[in-house]
Amino acid sequence: MNFQNTIAFAQQLDADDELKQFRESFYIPMMYGKEAIYFTGNSLGLQPKATQDYVLNELEDWASLGVEGHFHARHPWMPYHEIFPNQLSKVVGCLPNEVVVMNQLTVNLHLLMVSFYQPTKVKYKIICEAKAFPSDQYALESQVKFHGFDYDDAVIEVAPREGEYNIRTEDILQAIEQHKDSLALVLFGGVNYYTGQVFDIKSITAAAHKVGVLCGFDLAHAAGNIELHLHDWEVDFACWCSYKYLNSGPGGVAGVYIHEKHATNTDLQRFAGWWGYEKETRFKMDRGFKAIPTAEGWQLSNAPILSMAAHKAALDIVEEAGMDRLHTKRKLLNAYLWYVVDEVNKAKQVFEIITPRNEAEHGCQISLLTDSNGKQMFDALTKKGVITDWREPNVTRIAPVPLYNSFEDVWQFGNIVSGL
Ligand SMILES: *Cc1c(COP(=O)(O)O)cnc(C)c1O
């Protein structure tokens, strides 16, 4: 498409947008008396207007039914979490029995490592991305320490080459091959939180499997953003949070995927709790843990219903919009963003984009590297009602999302930056 950097053109794209009405399903924060240009759906997705009703229903049922709500609430709490696998399996591309909603992201990462990082004296190393999200780094550090290893020895970080911002797939595959004799696990992000680079999940998984090593992914920045086919790619396990692209509220309950071949293996090592116990006999409260033969077998505690109600409100919107239409709009919205940023840069070089330009290697987010005036520009943007995300020392991340951002938002952003 031949884009134009005009408000009329952006408004025409909005008029042609099949998903335009979904913006009305969200509260857009107000700044200085008008709707903000909200580009931080990669950090905290906006609140669906329906969320309050979904949560209030559960509060009402709790008030009127007390403990009976476990069986007689409008959405009984006992099996509440069972509503998620169908919807989430479409978001991450897997079978319903491979997905479960529980806990929060970093907790789940640890639980998955209990099952899938079982190092020996010889094979104990983990390959991950350099500059992984700090919580993931701390999880890895404490896991290898827990097993008696040293981070610098046990964790191999694959970094961009000198002078480059992104990690080359060939370098990841080469590292896997090079360390195969000492490797226990490959654990990567789906999308790097800082640069927005999408990793080649399929190739990385295949390379790990070729050398007999398990492969898992942190999909915090991928779930609800990029196309995923976890089952077909034979990814062993993955986890993600629900509050970024999945709009389920700050600190909301998180998601886990475990490939069927592992999920059905009830002998697989894990840290267990009563909610992962066989449903038919759970309340006999017998000794001896018997796992549910699905991803649910990793659950520990009974479900946090209020958080799950918010998750349900958000996923119902995702389902109505449909992942295919969301991906189509995401690509067009993002292509328009690249175009507008290029136009801004033509007039005066403001940013360097450190996100890969190739469409297959980015999702909603682009990361803009600025010079030493970057923080001033970030502050100036905020004063103009543009909410972006600042990362030290000099990167601004922006992520227009297909559910509630408009093409006009993107044009406005370019227009405001040009006027600074
Ligand atoms: C957002 C994010 C987290 C946050 O972890 P929580 O346990 O939800 O606080 C962790 N890892 C990655 C890669 C993230 O993007």
The ligand as an SDF file (V2000), in Angstrom:
LIG
                    3D

 15 15  0  0  0  0  0  0  0  0999 V2000
    6.6800   -8.4740   31.7590 C   0  0  0  0  0  0  0  0  0  0  0  0
    7.6620   -9.5560   31.8780 C   0  0  0  0  0  0  0  0  0  0  0  0
    7.8760  -10.2380   33.0840 C   0  0  0  0  0  0  0  0  0  0  0  0
    7.1550   -9.8480   34.3410 C   0  0  0  0  0  0  0  0  0  0  0  0
    7.0550  -10.9440   35.2200 O   0  0  0  0  0  0  0  0  0  0  0  0
    5.9060  -11.0180   36.3240 P   0  0  0  0  0  0  0  0  0  0  0  0
    6.1800  -12.2960   36.9990 O   0  0  0  0  0  0  0  0  0  0  0  0
    4.5880  -10.9840   35.5900 O   0  0  0  0  0  0  0  0  0  0  0  0
    6.0380   -9.8250   37.2060 O   0  0  0  0  0  0  0  0  0  0  0  0
    8.7880  -11.2750   33.0810 C   0  0  0  0  0  0  0  0  0  0  0  0
    9.4600  -11.6300   31.9640 N   0  0  0  0  0  0  0  0  0  0  0  0
    9.2710  -10.9980   30.7860 C   0  0  0  0  0  0  0  0  0  0  0  0
   10.0170  -11.4300   29.5720 C   0  0  0  0  0  0  0  0  0  0  0  0
    8.3930   -9.9230   30.7180 C   0  0  0  0  0  0  0  0  0  0  0  0
    8.2380   -9.2750   29.5570 O   0  0  0  0  0  0  0  0  0  0  0  0
  1  2  1  0
  2  3  1  0
  2 14  2  0
  3  4  1  0
  3 10  2  0
  4  5  1  0
  5  6  1  0
  6  7  2  0
  6  8  1  0
  6  9  1  0
 10 11  1  0
 11 12  2  0
 12 13  1  0
 12 14  1  0
 14 15  1  0
M  END
$$$$
